[in-house]
Amino acid sequence: MPGIAKHFKDRYHLQDWRVGHVELAIRHRAPVVPVGVVGAEEQMPQIGRIPIQVAGLPFIPITLTPVPCPCATTSSTAPHPRPRGLPPRAGRRSRRRARGRRRVKAAVQALVDQGLSERTGIFA
């Protein structure tokens, strides 16, 4: 939830991550594929918010455009493989999950930073 409620000045700075993706990857012996999205932060510019506590939402956004602007691009890296030799129950260890979360978050932030540096404009 922190990602959708952040201010415009905080765009493209990843918020706190949970560890569920790491635990599931270890448990099911699946790789994690980091994906960076550039442009989503500008797709529906907010001009206001209506505070409301419905279905767990912190607010209803008032947007400048009625539909999203076509300005998002994505990029990904090679999958981060699950460390070899780990039993599925290893995903329950908090240190291992935290380390995996930091590694994947850093990879996604690097993709976002690279996408921002290569972008020539909001719609390019």
The first five atom37 places (N, CA, C, CB, O) and aatype in JSON, in Angstrom:
{
  "aatype": [12, 14, 7, 9, 0, 11, 8, 13, 11, 3, 1, 18, 8, 10, 5, 3, 17, 1, 19, 7, 8, 19, 6, 10, 0, 9, 1, 8, 1, 0, 14, 19, 19, 14, 19, 7, 19, 19, 7, 0, 6, 6, 5, 12, 14, 5, 9, 7, 1, 9, 14, 9, 5, 19, 0, 7, 10, 14, 13, 9, 14, 9, 16, 10, 16, 14, 19, 14, 4, 14, 4, 0, 16, 16, 15, 15, 16, 0, 14, 8, 14, 1, 14, 1, 7, 10, 14, 14, 1, 0, 7, 1, 1, 15, 1, 1, 1, 0, 1, 7, 1, 1, 1, 19, 11, 0, 0, 19, 5, 0, 10, 19, 3, 5, 7, 10, 15, 6, 1, 16, 7, 9, 13, 0],
  "atom_mask": [
    [1, 1, 1, 1, 1],
    [1, 1, 1, 1, 1],
    [1, 1, 1, 0, 1],
    [1, 1, 1, 1, 1],
    [1, 1, 1, 1, 1],
    [1, 1, 1, 1, 1],
    [1, 1, 1, 1, 1],
    [1, 1, 1, 1, 1],
    [1, 1, 1, 1, 1],
    [1, 1, 1, 1, 1],
    [1, 1, 1, 1, 1],
    [1, 1, 1, 1, 1],
    [1, 1, 1, 1, 1],
    [1, 1, 1, 1, 1],
    [1, 1, 1, 1, 1],
    [1, 1, 1, 1, 1],
    [1, 1, 1, 1, 1],
    [1, 1, 1, 1, 1],
    [1, 1, 1, 1, 1],
    [1, 1, 1, 0, 1],
    [1, 1, 1, 1, 1],
    [1, 1, 1, 1, 1],
    [1, 1, 1, 1, 1],
    [1, 1, 1, 1, 1],
    [1, 1, 1, 1, 1],
    [1, 1, 1, 1, 1],
    [1, 1, 1, 1, 1],
    [1, 1, 1, 1, 1],
    [1, 1, 1, 1, 1],
    [1, 1, 1, 1, 1],
    [1, 1, 1, 1, 1],
    [1, 1, 1, 1, 1],
    [1, 1, 1, 1, 1],
    [1, 1, 1, 1, 1],
    [1, 1, 1, 1, 1],
    [1, 1, 1, 0, 1],
    [1, 1, 1, 1, 1],
    [1, 1, 1, 1, 1],
    [1, 1, 1, 0, 1],
    [1, 1, 1, 1, 1],
    [1, 1, 1, 1, 1],
    [1, 1, 1, 1, 1],
    [1, 1, 1, 1, 1],
    [1, 1, 1, 1, 1],
    [1, 1, 1, 1, 1],
    [1, 1, 1, 1, 1],
    [1, 1, 1, 1, 1],
    [1, 1, 1, 0, 1],
    [1, 1, 1, 1, 1],
    [1, 1, 1, 1, 1],
    [1, 1, 1, 1, 1],
    [1, 1, 1, 1, 1],
    [1, 1, 1, 1, 1],
    [1, 1, 1, 1, 1],
    [1, 1, 1, 1, 1],
    [1, 1, 1, 0, 1],
    [1, 1, 1, 1, 1],
    [1, 1, 1, 1, 1],
    [1, 1, 1, 1, 1],
    [1, 1, 1, 1, 1],
    [1, 1, 1, 1, 1],
    [1, 1, 1, 1, 1],
    [1, 1, 1, 1, 1],
    [1, 1, 1, 1, 1],
    [1, 1, 1, 1, 1],
    [1, 1, 1, 1, 1],
    [1, 1, 1, 1, 1],
    [1, 1, 1, 1, 1],
    [1, 1, 1, 1, 1],
    [1, 1, 1, 1, 1],
    [1, 1, 1, 1, 1],
    [1, 1, 1, 1, 1],
    [1, 1, 1, 1, 1],
    [1, 1, 1, 1, 1],
    [1, 1, 1, 1, 1],
    [1, 1, 1, 1, 1],
    [1, 1, 1, 1, 1],
    [1, 1, 1, 1, 1],
    [1, 1, 1, 1, 1],
    [1, 1, 1, 1, 1],
    [1, 1, 1, 1, 1],
    [1, 1, 1, 1, 1],
    [1, 1, 1, 1, 1],
    [1, 1, 1, 1, 1],
    [1, 1, 1, 0, 1],
    [1, 1, 1, 1, 1],
    [1, 1, 1, 1, 1],
    [1, 1, 1, 1, 1],
    [1, 1, 1, 1, 1],
    [1, 1, 1, 1, 1],
    [1, 1, 1, 0, 1],
    [1, 1, 1, 1, 1],
    [1, 1, 1, 1, 1],
    [1, 1, 1, 1, 1],
    [1, 1, 1, 1, 1],
    [1, 1, 1, 1, 1],
    [1, 1, 1, 1, 1],
    [1, 1, 1, 1, 1],
    [1, 1, 1, 1, 1],
    [1, 1, 1, 0, 1],
    [1, 1, 1, 1, 1],
    [1, 1, 1, 1, 1],
    [1, 1, 1, 1, 1],
    [1, 1, 1, 1, 1],
    [1, 1, 1, 1, 1],
    [1, 1, 1, 1, 1],
    [1, 1, 1, 1, 1],
    [1, 1, 1, 1, 1],
    [1, 1, 1, 1, 1],
    [1, 1, 1, 1, 1],
    [1, 1, 1, 1, 1],
    [1, 1, 1, 1, 1],
    [1, 1, 1, 1, 1],
    [1, 1, 1, 1, 1],
    [1, 1, 1, 0, 1],
    [1, 1, 1, 1, 1],
    [1, 1, 1, 1, 1],
    [1, 1, 1, 1, 1],
    [1, 1, 1, 1, 1],
    [1, 1, 1, 1, 1],
    [1, 1, 1, 0, 1],
    [1, 1, 1, 1, 1],
    [1, 1, 1, 1, 1],
    [1, 1, 1, 1, 1]
  ],
  "atom_positions": [
    [[0.8, -1.21, 0.0], [0.0, 0.0, 0.0], [0.85, 1.28, 0.0], [-0.91, -0.01, 1.19], [0.39, 2.29, -0.52]],
    [[2.07, 1.28, 0.56], [2.83, 2.53, 0.59], [3.11, 3.09, -0.8], [4.13, 2.31, 1.32], [3.19, 4.3, -0.96]],
    [[3.26, 2.22, -1.8], [3.59, 2.69, -3.15], [2.52, 3.56, -3.77], [0.0, 0.0, 0.0], [2.85, 4.54, -4.44]],
    [[1.25, 3.22, -3.58], [0.2, 3.99, -4.23], [-0.09, 5.3, -3.49], [-1.06, 3.17, -4.32], [-0.71, 6.2, -4.06]],
    [[0.34, 5.41, -2.26], [0.04, 6.62, -1.48], [1.21, 7.6, -1.44], [-0.34, 6.23, -0.08], [1.11, 8.63, -0.77]],
    [[2.31, 7.32, -2.14], [3.45, 8.22, -2.06], [3.22, 9.49, -2.86], [4.72, 7.52, -2.55], [2.41, 9.52, -3.79]],
    [[3.92, 10.53, -2.49], [3.78, 11.83, -3.15], [4.55, 11.85, -4.46], [4.27, 12.95, -2.23], [5.44, 11.03, -4.69]],
    [[4.2, 12.8, -5.32], [4.82, 12.92, -6.64], [6.33, 13.09, -6.53], [4.22, 14.1, -7.39], [7.08, 12.56, -7.35]],
    [[6.78, 13.81, -5.52], [8.23, 14.04, -5.35], [8.97, 12.74, -5.04], [8.48, 15.05, -4.23], [10.18, 12.67, -5.22]],
    [[8.26, 11.72, -4.59], [8.87, 10.43, -4.25], [8.77, 9.4, -5.37], [8.23, 9.88, -3.01], [9.1, 8.23, -5.17]],
    [[8.32, 9.83, -6.56], [8.15, 8.88, -7.65], [9.5, 8.25, -8.02], [7.51, 9.56, -8.88], [10.54, 8.9, -7.94]],
    [[9.44, 7.01, -8.41], [10.59, 6.2, -8.81], [11.56, 5.88, -7.67], [11.33, 6.9, -9.89], [12.67, 5.41, -7.92]],
    [[11.16, 6.13, -6.45], [11.91, 5.67, -5.28], [11.08, 4.54, -4.68], [12.17, 6.84, -4.23], [10.0, 4.76, -4.15]],
    [[11.6, 3.33, -4.77], [10.84, 2.17, -4.3], [10.57, 2.27, -2.81], [11.58, 0.87, -4.62], [11.44, 2.68, -2.04]],
    [[9.39, 1.9, -2.43], [8.99, 1.9, -1.02], [9.39, 0.57, -0.38], [7.46, 2.14, -0.88], [10.02, -0.26, -1.03]],
    [[9.02, 0.38, 0.88], [9.35, -0.86, 1.58], [8.73, -2.06, 0.87], [8.87, -0.8, 3.03], [7.62, -1.99, 0.36]],
    [[9.47, -3.13, 0.86], [9.0, -4.37, 0.24], [8.76, -5.41, 1.31], [10.02, -4.89, -0.78], [9.41, -5.4, 2.36]],
    [[7.84, -6.27, 1.05], [7.62, -7.43, 1.91], [8.47, -8.58, 1.38], [6.1, -7.83, 1.97], [9.13, -8.44, 0.35]],
    [[8.47, -9.7, 2.05], [9.35, -10.81, 1.68], [8.62, -11.98, 1.04], [10.09, -11.3, 2.9], [9.23, -13.02, 0.78]],
    [[7.35, -11.84, 0.78], [6.56, -12.96, 0.26], [7.08, -13.53, -1.04], [0.0, 0.0, 0.0], [7.05, -14.75, -1.24]],
    [[7.55, -12.67, -1.94], [8.03, -13.18, -3.23], [9.26, -14.06, -3.06], [8.35, -12.01, -4.17], [9.43, -15.04, -3.79]],
    [[10.12, -13.72, -2.1], [11.32, -14.53, -1.85], [10.93, -15.87, -1.23], [12.3, -13.77, -0.93], [11.42, -16.92, -1.64]],
    [[10.05, -15.83, -0.26], [9.61, -17.07, 0.39], [8.96, -18.01, -0.62], [8.62, -16.75, 1.53], [9.24, -19.21, -0.61]],
    [[8.1, -17.48, -1.48], [7.45, -18.32, -2.49], [8.46, -18.87, -3.5], [6.37, -17.53, -3.22], [8.36, -20.03, -3.9]],
    [[9.42, -18.05, -3.9], [10.43, -18.52, -4.87], [11.25, -19.66, -4.29], [11.35, -17.36, -5.28], [11.53, -20.64, -4.98]],
    [[11.63, -19.54, -3.03], [12.4, -20.62, -2.4], [11.53, -21.86, -2.22], [12.96, -20.15, -1.03], [11.96, -22.98, -2.52]],
    [[10.32, -21.66, -1.73], [9.44, -22.81, -1.47], [9.13, -23.59, -2.74], [8.14, -22.33, -0.83], [9.09, -24.82, -2.73]],
    [[8.91, -22.87, -3.84], [8.51, -23.53, -5.08], [9.66, -23.7, -6.07], [7.39, -22.76, -5.74], [9.46, -24.11, -7.22]],
    [[10.87, -23.37, -5.6], [12.08, -23.53, -6.42], [11.94, -22.81, -7.75], [12.37, -25.0, -6.66], [12.25, -23.36, -8.8]],
    [[11.47, -21.58, -7.68], [11.25, -20.77, -8.88], [12.16, -19.55, -8.85], [9.77, -20.34, -8.99], [12.45, -19.02, -7.78]],
    [[12.6, -19.09, -10.01], [13.41, -17.88, -10.05], [12.53, -16.64, -9.88], [14.2, -17.79, -11.36], [11.32, -16.7, -10.09]],
    [[13.14, -15.54, -9.51], [12.45, -14.25, -9.44], [12.98, -13.41, -10.6], [12.68, -13.54, -8.04], [14.19, -13.26, -10.75]],
    [[12.08, -12.85, -11.4], [12.49, -12.03, -12.54], [12.21, -10.57, -12.19], [11.73, -12.45, -13.84], [11.06, -10.15, -12.16]],
    [[13.27, -9.78, -11.93], [13.07, -8.36, -11.63], [12.57, -7.61, -12.87], [14.38, -7.72, -11.11], [13.1, -7.8, -13.97]],
    [[11.56, -6.77, -12.69], [11.0, -5.97, -13.78], [10.91, -4.53, -13.31], [9.59, -6.5, -14.22], [10.41, -4.25, -12.22]],
    [[11.41, -3.61, -14.13], [11.32, -2.19, -13.83], [10.32, -1.53, -14.76], [0.0, 0.0, 0.0], [10.31, -1.8, -15.96]],
    [[9.49, -0.67, -14.22], [8.49, 0.04, -15.02], [8.76, 1.53, -14.9], [7.03, -0.3, -14.55], [8.83, 2.08, -13.8]],
    [[8.93, 2.19, -16.04], [9.14, 3.63, -16.07], [7.97, 4.24, -16.82], [10.51, 4.01, -16.73], [7.65, 3.81, -17.93]],
    [[7.35, 5.22, -16.25], [6.22, 5.89, -16.87], [4.92, 5.71, -16.1], [0.0, 0.0, 0.0], [4.01, 6.53, -16.24]],
    [[4.84, 4.67, -15.31], [3.61, 4.42, -14.56], [3.32, 5.54, -13.56], [3.69, 3.08, -13.82], [2.17, 5.81, -13.23]],
    [[4.37, 6.18, -13.09], [4.2, 7.25, -12.09], [3.55, 8.49, -12.69], [5.55, 7.63, -11.47], [3.02, 9.33, -11.97]],
    [[3.59, 8.61, -14.03], [2.98, 9.77, -14.69], [1.72, 9.42, -15.47], [3.98, 10.41, -15.63], [1.13, 10.3, -16.09]],
    [[1.29, 8.17, -15.44], [0.15, 7.75, -16.26], [-1.14, 8.47, -15.91], [-0.06, 6.28, -16.14], [-1.91, 8.84, -16.8]],
    [[-1.4, 8.67, -14.63], [-2.62, 9.33, -14.21], [-2.27, 10.36, -13.14], [-3.67, 8.3, -13.68], [-2.39, 10.09, -11.95]],
    [[-1.85, 11.56, -13.58], [-1.44, 12.57, -12.6], [-2.57, 12.92, -11.64], [-0.95, 13.83, -13.31], [-3.69, 13.2, -12.07]],
    [[-2.27, 12.9, -10.35], [-3.27, 13.23, -9.34], [-3.28, 14.73, -9.07], [-3.0, 12.46, -8.04], [-2.23, 15.36, -8.96]],
    [[-4.47, 15.28, -8.97], [-4.58, 16.69, -8.58], [-5.21, 16.83, -7.19], [-5.4, 17.47, -9.61], [-5.31, 17.93, -6.65]],
    [[-5.62, 15.7, -6.64], [-6.2, 15.72, -5.3], [-6.52, 14.32, -4.82], [0.0, 0.0, 0.0], [-6.39, 13.34, -5.56]],
    [[-6.95, 14.25, -3.57], [-7.3, 12.96, -2.95], [-8.52, 13.14, -2.08], [-6.12, 12.4, -2.13], [-8.68, 14.16, -1.4]],
    [[-9.37, 12.14, -2.1], [-10.52, 12.11, -1.19], [-10.21, 11.04, -0.15], [-11.88, 11.82, -1.96], [-10.22, 9.85, -0.47]],
    [[-9.94, 11.45, 1.1], [-9.65, 10.45, 2.14], [-10.87, 9.55, 2.37], [-9.24, 11.14, 3.48], [-11.99, 10.03, 2.54]],
    [[-10.62, 8.27, 2.37], [-11.7, 7.3, 2.57], [-11.08, 5.99, 3.04], [-12.53, 7.09, 1.25], [-9.97, 5.66, 2.65]],
    [[-11.77, 5.27, 3.85], [-11.29, 3.99, 4.34], [-12.27, 2.91, 3.89], [-11.12, 3.99, 5.89], [-13.04, 2.38, 4.7]],
    [[-12.23, 2.58, 2.61], [-13.09, 1.55, 2.04], [-12.21, 0.47, 1.42], [-14.08, 2.15, 0.98], [-11.31, 0.77, 0.64]],
    [[-12.47, -0.75, 1.77], [-11.75, -1.91, 1.23], [-10.25, -1.77, 1.41], [-12.08, -2.08, -0.25], [-9.48, -2.26, 0.58]],
    [[-9.82, -1.12, 2.47], [-8.4, -0.99, 2.75], [-7.68, 0.11, 1.98], [0.0, 0.0, 0.0], [-6.47, 0.26, 2.12]],
    [[-8.39, 0.87, 1.17], [-7.78, 1.95, 0.41], [-7.63, 3.19, 1.3], [-8.62, 2.29, -0.84], [-8.53, 3.51, 2.07]],
    [[-6.49, 3.89, 1.19], [-6.29, 5.08, 2.02], [-7.01, 6.31, 1.47], [-4.81, 5.38, 2.14], [-7.33, 7.23, 2.22]],
    [[-7.27, 6.33, 0.15], [-7.92, 7.48, -0.47], [-8.41, 7.1, -1.86], [-6.95, 8.68, -0.55], [-8.05, 6.06, -2.41]],
    [[-9.25, 7.98, -2.42], [-9.65, 7.86, -3.81], [-8.95, 8.99, -4.55], [-11.24, 7.92, -3.99], [-9.12, 10.15, -4.18]],
    [[-8.16, 8.69, -5.57], [-7.44, 9.75, -6.27], [-8.36, 10.55, -7.19], [-6.29, 9.16, -7.06], [-9.27, 10.0, -7.81]],
    [[-8.1, 11.83, -7.27], [-8.74, 12.69, -8.27], [-7.66, 12.94, -9.3], [-9.31, 14.05, -7.64], [-6.64, 13.56, -9.01]],
    [[-7.89, 12.45, -10.53], [-6.85, 12.5, -11.55], [-7.12, 13.6, -12.58], [-6.73, 11.16, -12.24], [-8.25, 14.03, -12.79]],
    [[-6.03, 14.01, -13.21], [-6.09, 15.05, -14.24], [-6.71, 14.52, -15.53], [-4.71, 15.6, -14.52], [-7.35, 15.26, -16.27]],
    [[-6.5, 13.23, -15.8], [-7.03, 12.62, -17.01], [-8.0, 11.49, -16.64], [-5.88, 12.08, -17.9], [-7.79, 10.81, -15.63]],
    [[-9.05, 11.3, -17.43], [-10.0, 10.23, -17.11], [-9.47, 8.83, -17.41], [-11.29, 10.45, -17.86], [-9.94, 7.86, -16.82]],
    [[-8.51, 8.72, -18.32], [-7.9, 7.44, -18.67], [-6.38, 7.58, -18.58], [-8.33, 6.96, -20.1], [-5.86, 8.69, -18.71]],
    [[-5.67, 6.49, -18.35], [-4.2, 6.58, -18.25], [-3.54, 7.07, -19.53], [-3.63, 5.23, -17.87], [-3.98, 6.72, -20.63]],
    [[-2.5, 7.86, -19.39], [-1.71, 8.31, -20.54], [-0.81, 7.16, -20.97], [-0.86, 9.58, -20.18], [-0.34, 6.39, -20.13]],
    [[-0.55, 7.02, -22.28], [0.29, 5.92, -22.77], [1.77, 6.25, -22.64], [-0.05, 5.61, -24.23], [2.42, 6.64, -23.61]],
    [[2.32, 6.1, -21.44], [3.7, 6.52, -21.25], [4.56, 5.53, -20.49], [3.73, 7.82, -20.56], [5.64, 5.9, -20.04]],
    [[4.13, 4.3, -20.32], [4.9, 3.34, -19.53], [5.75, 2.44, -20.42], [3.97, 2.49, -18.66], [5.31, 2.0, -21.48]],
    [[6.96, 2.16, -19.96], [7.83, 1.18, -20.59], [8.33, 0.23, -19.51], [9.02, 1.86, -21.35], [8.44, 0.61, -18.34]],
    [[8.63, -0.98, -19.9], [9.13, -1.96, -18.94], [10.46, -2.52, -19.41], [8.12, -3.09, -18.73], [10.77, -2.51, -20.6]],
    [[11.23, -3.0, -18.46], [12.48, -3.7, -18.76], [12.68, -4.76, -17.69], [13.71, -2.72, -18.84], [12.16, -4.64, -16.57]],
    [[13.43, -5.78, -18.04], [13.68, -6.84, -17.07], [15.11, -7.33, -17.2], [12.68, -8.01, -17.25], [15.8, -7.03, -18.17]],
    [[15.53, -8.1, -16.23], [16.86, -8.69, -16.26], [16.7, -10.2, -16.28], [17.72, -8.24, -15.04], [15.59, -10.73, -16.29]],
    [[17.82, -10.86, -16.29], [17.79, -12.32, -16.21], [17.19, -12.72, -14.86], [19.23, -12.93, -16.37], [17.32, -11.99, -13.88]],
    [[16.53, -13.85, -14.81], [15.95, -14.31, -13.54], [17.02, -14.47, -12.46], [15.22, -15.62, -13.74], [18.14, -14.88, -12.75]],
    [[16.66, -14.14, -11.24], [17.53, -14.41, -10.1], [17.23, -15.83, -9.65], [17.32, -13.36, -8.92], [16.15, -16.09, -9.12]],
    [[18.15, -16.74, -9.85], [17.85, -18.13, -9.48], [17.83, -18.32, -7.97], [18.87, -19.08, -10.1], [18.48, -17.58, -7.23]],
    [[17.08, -19.3, -7.54], [17.07, -19.66, -6.13], [18.42, -20.3, -5.81], [15.88, -20.63, -5.78], [18.9, -21.12, -6.59]],
    [[19.03, -19.94, -4.7], [20.31, -20.55, -4.36], [20.21, -22.07, -4.35], [20.8, -20.05, -3.0], [19.27, -22.64, -3.78]],
    [[21.15, -22.71, -4.96], [21.13, -24.18, -5.07], [21.29, -24.83, -3.7], [22.25, -24.66, -6.0], [21.96, -24.32, -2.81]],
    [[20.64, -25.97, -3.55], [20.81, -26.77, -2.35], [19.93, -26.36, -1.18], [0.0, 0.0, 0.0], [20.02, -26.94, -0.1]],
    [[19.07, -25.35, -1.38], [18.19, -24.93, -0.27], [16.93, -25.77, -0.28], [17.84, -23.43, -0.38], [16.3, -25.95, -1.32]],
    [[16.56, -26.28, 0.86], [15.27, -26.99, 0.93], [14.13, -25.97, 0.9], [15.19, -27.87, 2.22], [14.34, -24.82, 1.28]],
    [[12.94, -26.37, 0.46], [11.82, -25.43, 0.41], [11.54, -24.71, 1.72], [10.59, -26.15, -0.02], [11.1, -23.56, 1.71]],
    [[11.78, -25.35, 2.85], [11.49, -24.71, 4.14], [12.47, -23.58, 4.46], [11.52, -25.76, 5.26], [12.24, -22.81, 5.39]],
    [[13.57, -23.47, 3.69], [14.55, -22.4, 3.95], [13.94, -21.02, 3.73], [15.78, -22.57, 3.04], [14.45, -20.03, 4.25]],
    [[12.85, -20.95, 2.98], [12.18, -19.66, 2.74], [11.56, -19.07, 3.98], [0.0, 0.0, 0.0], [11.16, -17.9, 3.98]],
    [[11.46, -19.85, 5.05], [10.88, -19.34, 6.3], [11.9, -18.58, 7.14], [10.29, -20.48, 7.11], [11.52, -17.9, 8.1]],
    [[13.16, -18.68, 6.82], [14.21, -18.02, 7.61], [14.23, -16.53, 7.29], [15.6, -18.66, 7.34], [14.42, -16.14, 6.13]],
    [[14.04, -15.71, 8.3], [13.88, -14.28, 8.07], [15.13, -13.63, 7.48], [13.53, -13.59, 9.37], [15.0, -12.72, 6.65]],
    [[16.32, -14.06, 7.87], [17.53, -13.46, 7.3], [17.66, -13.75, 5.81], [18.77, -13.98, 8.03], [18.03, -12.87, 5.03]],
    [[17.36, -14.97, 5.43], [17.44, -15.35, 4.01], [16.4, -14.59, 3.19], [17.24, -16.87, 3.85], [16.69, -14.14, 2.08]],
    [[15.21, -14.44, 3.74], [14.16, -13.69, 3.03], [14.56, -12.23, 2.89], [12.82, -13.8, 3.77], [14.4, -11.64, 1.82]],
    [[15.07, -11.64, 3.96], [15.47, -10.23, 3.92], [16.59, -10.01, 2.9], [15.92, -9.76, 5.32], [16.58, -9.01, 2.18]],
    [[17.54, -10.91, 2.86], [18.64, -10.8, 1.9], [18.1, -10.88, 0.46], [19.7, -11.91, 2.14], [18.51, -10.1, -0.39]],
    [[17.2, -11.82, 0.2], [16.6, -11.96, -1.12], [15.79, -10.73, -1.5], [0.0, 0.0, 0.0], [15.84, -10.28, -2.64]],
    [[15.04, -10.2, -0.54], [14.24, -8.99, -0.79], [15.15, -7.83, -1.18], [13.4, -8.62, 0.45], [14.87, -7.11, -2.14]],
    [[16.23, -7.64, -0.44], [17.15, -6.54, -0.75], [17.77, -6.7, -2.13], [18.27, -6.46, 0.31], [17.91, -5.73, -2.88]],
    [[18.12, -7.93, -2.48], [18.75, -8.19, -3.77], [17.79, -7.9, -4.94], [19.22, -9.65, -3.84], [18.18, -7.27, -5.91]],
    [[16.57, -8.36, -4.83], [15.59, -8.14, -5.89], [15.2, -6.66, -5.96], [14.34, -9.02, -5.67], [15.08, -6.1, -7.05]],
    [[15.0, -6.04, -4.82], [14.64, -4.62, -4.8], [15.74, -3.78, -5.44], [14.38, -4.14, -3.35], [15.45, -2.85, -6.2]],
    [[17.0, -4.09, -5.15], [18.12, -3.36, -5.75], [18.15, -3.55, -7.27], [19.46, -3.82, -5.14], [18.45, -2.62, -8.01]],
    [[17.83, -4.76, -7.73], [17.8, -5.02, -9.17], [16.69, -4.23, -9.84], [17.63, -6.52, -9.45], [16.88, -3.68, -10.93]],
    [[15.52, -4.17, -9.21], [14.4, -3.41, -9.78], [14.72, -1.92, -9.79], [13.09, -3.68, -8.99], [14.46, -1.23, -10.78]],
    [[15.29, -1.4, -8.69], [15.65, 0.02, -8.64], [16.68, 0.35, -9.72], [16.2, 0.38, -7.24], [16.61, 1.41, -10.32]],
    [[17.64, -0.55, -9.96], [18.63, -0.33, -11.02], [17.97, -0.27, -12.4], [19.69, -1.44, -11.01], [18.35, 0.55, -13.23]],
    [[16.97, -1.14, -12.63], [16.24, -1.1, -13.9], [15.48, 0.21, -14.06], [15.27, -2.28, -14.0], [15.47, 0.8, -15.14]],
    [[14.84, 0.66, -12.99], [14.1, 1.92, -13.04], [15.06, 3.08, -13.29], [13.31, 2.15, -11.72], [14.78, 3.94, -14.13]],
    [[16.18, 3.11, -12.58], [17.16, 4.18, -12.77], [17.7, 4.19, -14.19], [18.3, 4.02, -11.78], [17.86, 5.26, -14.79]],
    [[17.98, 3.01, -14.74], [18.46, 2.92, -16.11], [17.4, 3.42, -17.09], [18.85, 1.47, -16.45], [17.7, 4.17, -18.02]],
    [[16.15, 3.0, -16.89], [15.06, 3.46, -17.75], [14.88, 4.96, -17.7], [0.0, 0.0, 0.0], [14.62, 5.59, -18.72]],
    [[15.0, 5.55, -16.52], [14.88, 7.0, -16.39], [16.02, 7.72, -17.1], [14.84, 7.41, -14.91], [15.81, 8.76, -17.73]],
    [[17.22, 7.18, -17.01], [18.37, 7.82, -17.66], [18.29, 7.73, -19.18], [19.67, 7.19, -17.17], [18.82, 8.6, -19.87]],
    [[17.65, 6.7, -19.71], [17.52, 6.53, -21.16], [16.31, 7.25, -21.73], [17.44, 5.05, -21.49], [16.21, 7.41, -22.95]],
    [[15.41, 7.66, -20.9], [14.16, 8.29, -21.36], [14.43, 9.71, -21.84], [13.11, 8.29, -20.24], [15.14, 10.47, -21.19]],
    [[13.86, 10.06, -22.99], [14.06, 11.41, -23.53], [12.89, 12.33, -23.23], [14.27, 11.33, -25.03], [12.99, 13.54, -23.46]],
    [[11.8, 11.79, -22.73], [10.63, 12.59, -22.39], [9.58, 11.69, -21.77], [0.0, 0.0, 0.0], [9.73, 10.47, -21.75]],
    [[8.52, 12.27, -21.27], [7.48, 11.48, -20.61], [6.84, 10.48, -21.57], [6.4, 12.4, -20.03], [6.55, 9.35, -21.17]],
    [[6.64, 10.87, -22.81], [5.98, 9.98, -23.78], [6.97, 9.29, -24.7], [4.98, 10.75, -24.61], [6.59, 8.81, -25.77]],
    [[8.23, 9.23, -24.31], [9.24, 8.6, -25.17], [9.99, 7.52, -24.41], [10.24, 9.64, -25.71], [10.87, 6.87, -24.97]]
  ]
}
